[in-house]
Amino acid sequence: MSLSLADAIFWIAVACCGIAQLAIVRSVLISPARVPDSQPTTAGRRFVEIAWAVLPGIGLAFVLLLTWRAMHGAVLLPNGETAFR
């Protein structure tokens, strides 16, 4: 696969992941979890909801960073082998 095609596929995947993550965070911020009337929604519970929406996005960003480094860290040696920087 050519590097420019791989780059295009990578950036399309980044855009899709970003849009999905924004939709998840937006849904958490706009509609809080339903709790029984006897249990009021507390600030601590709200913080946990937001954290559970944001932390996977941070992990995904880390995976995308590692993918980018793997894609662009390879060097083709004169003998035809591939080495990583």
Phi, psi and omega in degrees: 000133181291154184294325180291324176292318178298319177298317180296316179296319179300312183291329174294318178296320177299316180297316179297317179295320179296316179296316179297318180294319177297321178295320178296311181296319179298317181294326178290321182286325185278314182243102180293160181299145178278128177235154177302153182300335180286343180246108178288151176286124181258165179295325179295318179294320179296318179299318180296319178300314181293320179297319180291342176271327185272322184301317176298328177295322177294317176298320178295320177298321178296317178296319178296322176297315178295324178296316179299315180296323179292324180291322187253004179267354183278139178235132178274120181277160181302331181275007176093356179276160178253133177234151178256141178284000000 
